[in-house]
Amino acid sequence: MALNTENKIRLPEVDSFLLFLKTQNYSLETVYNYERDLKQLEMFLNEENVSFEKFNKQQVLQYKAYLISRDRKLPIKGTTAIQKLDPASINRNLSSIRNYLKYLIEMDQLIPVQPESIKLVKTDKKHGQVAELDELIKLIESPQKLETDELIGLRNRCMLEVLFSTGMRISELMSLNKSQLDNTGRLFIRGKGKKERFVYLTPRASHWLNLYLAKRDDTAPAMFVPLRGANAGKSIRRISTNYLQAKIKEYREKLHINVPTSAHSLRHGFATYLAENGANPAAIQVLLGHESLDTTTRYVHASDKFAEETHHKYHPVK
């Protein structure tokens, strides 16, 4: 997917900024997102025939309106947006520009507007719903009941057990190798931004993971591998994130679980139930691999049921 490179107006030092991000160990996907966001700004400047040097506070407001527009050009050659960006996507784009401007300041370059002058847009503070614990347990156990192939059912259950036990991201799960597991039930993983941390299996998750590995009849280093097809079990193959997400959706529908549930829901449930049982937010931050505690406190929220119980228990007027 090539980015449009035919703009007349160019942002200064973009290539060096992207190189800087790479040297800071940002993932290739993150670097690509920055590049795409800056190309979007370039397209706006070209359409408005405004040079970067004249990108002032008034232009920032116009740029925000441009991002919301349904007919804006996308930074992919020959395409036009069919829907407006949501507030979170707009803020990601604006944050990219702010960080780019901060980089220019560090490099002693002149900038037309200060980073702090680019205000983020207001977002709705919505908390994702988490299924009740008994429903999550039913979901985790369901592959062995719903899959006709015994080993596939065991493998899929094991993946769900590990997700809920550790709170890891689905991308982290799929990149796991068997060598990352030690004999204490601890997994050493490299997460978002290549940050390294330990996550921990519950005795239950350890039981199912050991059972699954004992039944594996291959030498592939990957923890979770396809079990069917010509390349089943080979070292070059891993389970895809799309496969597991589709399976979770299938299991949820068959179990008639009304709350939308995904691999991220298991991570969310992991954090929520730890918090409801009194876990320290700083410890949850470490387990989730969040860089900022602010991210964790936004992420970990009490369920409606827990909030009601807390109100009844601690309100001073009985």
URRA-V803371 format. One record per residue. N is the residue number from 1. RES is the residue in one small letter. PSI is psi in whole degrees, 0 to 359 (none if undefined). D_LAST is the distance of its C-alpha to the last C-alpha in Angstrom with 2 decimals. Layout:
n,res,psi,d_last
N,RES,PSI,D_LAST
N,RES,PSI,D_LAST
This chain:
n,res,psi,d_last
1,m,100,61.47
2,a,139,63.39
3,l,148,62.00
4,n,125,64.04
5,t,18,66.33
6,e,10,68.44
7,n,145,66.53
8,k,317,68.75
9,i,129,66.19
10,r,143,65.00
11,l,138,62.14
12,p,146,63.56
13,e,26,63.12
14,v,315,61.15
15,d,319,63.08
16,s,327,62.57
17,f,314,58.82
18,l,323,58.59
19,l,320,60.69
20,f,317,58.35
21,l,319,55.40
22,k,320,57.40
23,t,339,58.20
24,q,12,54.48
25,n,23,54.02
26,y,146,52.36
27,s,160,52.81
28,l,324,55.58
29,e,319,53.09
30,t,317,51.25
31,v,319,54.60
32,y,319,55.59
33,n,319,52.42
34,y,315,53.22
35,e,317,56.78
36,r,318,55.74
37,d,319,53.36
38,l,327,56.11
39,k,325,58.62
40,q,318,56.31
41,l,318,56.47
42,e,318,60.24
43,m,320,60.55
44,f,313,58.63
45,l,322,60.90
46,n,317,63.94
47,e,324,62.91
48,e,353,62.16
49,n,47,65.25
50,v,128,63.29
51,s,159,64.20
52,f,325,61.63
53,e,340,62.62
54,k,16,61.43
55,f,86,58.04
56,n,189,56.07
57,k,323,52.59
58,q,321,53.78
59,q,328,55.13
60,v,316,51.81
61,l,319,50.17
62,q,325,53.01
63,y,321,52.62
64,k,317,48.95
65,a,325,50.11
66,y,318,52.85
67,l,327,50.45
68,i,335,48.52
69,s,142,51.82
70,r,341,52.80
71,d,18,56.49
72,r,151,56.36
73,k,140,58.77
74,l,154,57.42
75,p,35,58.83
76,i,128,60.56
77,k,126,64.08
78,g,17,64.53
79,t,152,60.96
80,t,142,58.71
81,a,143,54.95
82,i,352,53.84
83,q,156,50.23
84,k,155,48.37
85,l,147,46.58
86,d,162,42.81
87,p,322,40.99
88,a,321,40.69
89,s,322,44.46
90,i,316,45.27
91,n,325,43.30
92,r,318,45.10
93,n,314,48.38
94,l,323,47.51
95,s,324,46.38
96,s,316,49.75
97,i,318,51.54
98,r,315,49.53
99,n,325,50.37
100,y,316,53.97
101,l,321,54.18
102,k,322,52.75
103,y,317,55.47
104,l,321,58.13
105,i,316,56.95
106,e,329,57.25
107,m,12,60.75
108,d,32,61.65
109,q,149,62.08
110,l,138,61.64
111,i,149,58.75
112,p,339,58.38
113,v,143,54.62
114,q,145,52.10
115,p,319,49.69
116,e,348,46.62
117,s,346,47.99
118,i,95,47.36
119,k,140,43.77
120,l,157,41.94
121,v,158,40.71
122,k,138,37.13
123,t,152,35.73
124,d,130,32.97
125,k,84,30.15
126,k,136,30.03
127,h,127,28.60
128,g,141,30.69
129,q,145,29.15
130,v,133,29.41
131,a,154,30.13
132,e,153,27.92
133,l,318,29.11
134,d,329,30.82
135,e,320,32.71
136,l,320,33.90
137,i,317,35.09
138,k,318,36.99
139,l,314,38.55
140,i,322,39.62
141,e,347,41.19
142,s,329,42.82
143,p,322,46.10
144,q,341,47.56
145,k,330,46.98
146,l,340,48.03
147,e,136,50.96
148,t,332,54.30
149,d,121,55.61
150,e,317,54.11
151,l,324,54.53
152,i,319,53.13
153,g,318,50.07
154,l,315,49.67
155,r,315,50.20
156,n,322,47.75
157,r,318,45.05
158,c,319,45.78
159,m,317,45.38
160,l,322,41.93
161,e,315,40.93
162,v,319,42.11
163,l,311,40.35
164,f,330,36.93
165,s,323,37.55
166,t,336,38.61
167,g,15,37.10
168,m,163,40.59
169,r,156,42.00
170,i,324,44.26
171,s,324,47.19
172,e,322,46.64
173,l,314,46.62
174,m,339,49.87
175,s,1,51.62
176,l,141,50.88
177,n,155,53.88
178,k,330,54.04
179,s,347,55.04
180,q,354,51.63
181,l,128,50.04
182,d,179,50.40
183,n,6,50.28
184,t,3,46.74
185,g,24,45.19
186,r,137,44.98
187,l,131,46.30
188,f,116,47.79
189,i,157,47.63
190,r,117,48.74
191,g,208,46.24
192,k,136,46.05
193,g,18,48.31
194,k,25,49.97
195,k,137,47.21
196,e,143,47.32
197,r,168,44.45
198,f,143,43.61
199,v,163,41.36
200,y,134,40.57
201,l,142,40.95
202,t,161,38.69
203,p,321,40.69
204,r,312,40.41
205,a,321,41.81
206,s,319,44.50
207,h,311,45.57
208,w,325,46.13
209,l,317,47.77
210,n,323,50.18
211,l,317,50.98
212,y,314,51.77
213,l,326,53.93
214,a,332,55.80
215,k,353,56.82
216,r,132,58.01
217,d,58,61.80
218,d,172,62.58
219,t,14,62.89
220,a,138,60.99
221,p,337,58.84
222,a,144,56.04
223,m,319,52.97
224,f,120,52.72
225,v,158,55.95
226,p,146,57.30
227,l,5,58.60
228,r,160,60.92
229,g,172,63.85
230,a,330,66.81
231,n,14,64.76
232,a,130,62.16
233,g,354,61.31
234,k,154,63.48
235,s,339,62.31
236,i,351,62.48
237,r,144,59.87
238,r,160,56.10
239,i,138,53.49
240,s,154,52.62
241,t,324,49.14
242,n,322,50.01
243,y,310,50.76
244,l,321,47.43
245,q,319,45.47
246,a,322,47.49
247,k,319,46.87
248,i,317,43.09
249,k,316,43.24
250,e,313,45.49
251,y,316,43.27
252,r,315,40.11
253,e,320,41.90
254,k,332,43.31
255,l,355,39.92
256,h,42,38.42
257,i,117,35.69
258,n,326,34.49
259,v,125,33.00
260,p,129,35.98
261,t,135,36.74
262,s,182,39.31
263,a,323,40.32
264,h,329,38.12
265,s,326,35.16
266,l,321,35.71
267,r,317,35.69
268,h,316,32.55
269,g,320,30.90
270,f,310,32.10
271,a,318,30.38
272,t,314,27.14
273,y,329,26.70
274,l,315,27.66
275,a,318,25.05
276,e,337,22.30
277,n,14,23.39
278,g,13,23.18
279,a,144,26.79
280,n,128,27.85
281,p,326,28.74
282,a,323,32.03
283,a,320,32.99
284,i,322,32.26
285,q,314,34.43
286,v,316,37.29
287,l,323,37.03
288,l,341,37.09
289,g,27,39.93
290,h,139,38.36
291,e,325,40.19
292,s,140,37.26
293,l,332,33.67
294,d,321,32.88
295,t,318,34.24
296,t,317,32.00
297,t,332,28.78
298,r,327,29.79
299,y,318,30.83
300,v,112,27.92
301,h,154,24.85
302,a,142,21.82
303,s,163,22.15
304,d,321,19.96
305,k,316,18.68
306,f,322,17.89
307,a,318,16.21
308,e,316,13.85
309,e,320,13.15
310,t,319,12.72
311,h,312,10.20
312,h,326,7.96
313,k,322,8.91
314,y,351,8.98
315,h,132,6.86
316,p,337,6.24
317,v,111,3.80
318,k,none,0.00
